[in-house]
Amino acid sequence: MRKKIIAGNWKMNTIVEDGVTLASSINTEIKNVTLRDDTFVIIAPPFTHLTFINQLIDSDKLLLAAQNCSTETKGAYTGEVSAEMLKILGCDAVILGHSERRAYYHETSDILIKKLDQVLKNHMIPIFCCGEMLEQREKGEHFKVVENQISEVLFDLSEEDFSKVVVAYEPVWAIGTGVTASNEQAQEMHAFIRKIISEKFGNNIADNTSILYGGSVNPSNASELFSQKDVDGGLVGGASLKADNFINIIEAI
Ligand code: 13P
């Protein structure tokens, strides 16, 4: 069954104390929201918060994600955090290939293939991000860019493994800018993503793949974006850092 998902990517924000307060408010307030069986909420705090937040979550609708993981299993990789470590801390999911990681930490498709393998081996949900830059959209290259990002990393997976992946379309020009893709732009790209998945893995798998939209989602634009046929929820940055805003976005699904 295709799931509806609202995920909050906290990025490098909040110290532990504030993060615990935020997670605790979300965990409490979410219990007052009527969510369908197929709807889940995910929060992705910084690594340092995961243990504390995992201990306080007691809503079965709220899952925990990390924002990144190592390409490697273990060993002499100073500063890295393995997927196994994250699984043991209670993570259910890992965000992979966020445009900030692609841009600032030079994450390529080859790197993401290894990270994806680590996440799947450790039985977590990969939330795979894709999305074009403004110049690429202006040149009309956005479909090709997104297709390459997806096919290079996800299309060598088995059907079984691909079925575990959540895709997040985040146009880079909409991230943190306050400029959201229009409902039509979001729907058009999500339909395209579902089409290429269908061509590769068949209609059934494509129909069951959750495709989230990210980029300046807020309580005012969430419900229209989420009402688009192929938009199955959102990956939310700035607006996930205030419990009330995030809950309003969850209510829009
Ligand atoms: P904003 O919601 O702050 O634009 O960030 C989107 C994002 O990058 C989520 O991963």
Boltz pocket constraint, residues with backbone or C-beta under 6 A from the ligand:
constraints:
  - pocket:
      binder: B
      contacts: [[A, 9], [A, 98], [A, 170], [A, 174], [A, 175], [A, 176], [A, 177], [A, 178], [A, 214], [A, 215], [A, 216], [A, 217], [A, 235], [A, 236], [A, 237], [A, 238], [A, 239]]
      max_distance: 6.0
